[in-house]
């Protein structure tokens, strides 16, 4: 208490520096601010520059007197950070180098009156950075963790020690990837080797660095006061109940884009091309396949061409996000697309460098989402009630796409296949084939469940209120 008056609660939100995490945690920050808390949103310098240039949400939130943005260095040189996004290099740099800047900033925010703002009373850090919890608690500020992946993947990561112990991973030489996996309770009837998060498939032995990082980072969530997940009970109730054995105070508050219904602007780090909205307006209802592989995935030129031919051969219209670094980024330089792509696309397609994805997904012209199954994209599609065709790349995407197809029945999984005839066949199947009506119906029903969970009295609505109460109680 401060002179008999209750201090204002000040939360510092600190995402891992990737587009999906920033977008998702900015939504949470927006909601916390809407609930009356003071919020500092902490980015890396690099992402801060991009967010302030390209994000509508940044422009809106920066005008709020009780919301501010701050930034620290990520510890990498500009060239290192941008030449190749390597999650593990960035994770290591944040842990070993950015951590010191984070500590200095927290101490300054704790001790000094920074611009008339009261001290930080609670940190909400991305679960990929457990060091942020340790640093916060060490300087006397309680910390909460936010994992921006699916609950099913968090649960699979928590099971990694058991999977190693019973010899499920590493996979034996020449393993049949369609064999079922034992050791992830609740998923044994449908989880195959190929559906495990990509790190399990890549691991050569039990000391594999990437597998160790993801599983130990996930298990360390229980060091925080609470765990926040962007999901909802009726979608992932079973995984959530398993996770609560490790982290008893877990709040499922998603889909955050539906809970934050006040605005559809995004935390984009890329310049959105809004011309695609005009193009969509001129297309018939449910006639367009929206194609996006998120912010990180990279395809080879051959894969790109197989997708393009498959889409054209399917006879469907399409809107495709082709980021400037989507093709062969590792080769360096920008790929020039063959002339046939430009000509063939003009007839029934549209390509953009970056789209206002949530708006696109809500547009009536969009009939399905050909996606890499990133968790944000998956939830945005669920909230918009659009069926999916999944082509997962890495991390949680393999398990997300299995849930989309085999558990929730709201899409098809094209995992590990990418020939043009497969693409053509599966696009047709989702858009107009025998199963398309069923997939659409299931997707609509799932969107209704999402809506209920974020409406007053719904599970995500209630868990968000509980989270606010917990944060207030930390301000002692
Ligand atoms: N996104 C967007 N425009 C695009 C492509 C993606 O706004 O053209 C957003 C999308 O809405 C999502 C995020 O970028 O919020 C991607 O996150 P996701 O977890 O799906 O995948 P990642 O980029 O982390 O692989």
Boltz pocket constraint, residues with backbone or C-beta under 6 A from the ligand:
constraints:
  - pocket:
      binder: B
      contacts: [[A, 18], [A, 19], [A, 20], [A, 21], [A, 23], [A, 148], [A, 266], [A, 268], [A, 292], [A, 293], [A, 294], [A, 295], [A, 296], [A, 297], [A, 321], [A, 353], [A, 354], [A, 355], [A, 356], [A, 357], [A, 358], [A, 373], [A, 374], [A, 375], [A, 376], [A, 377], [A, 378], [A, 380]]
      max_distance: 6.0
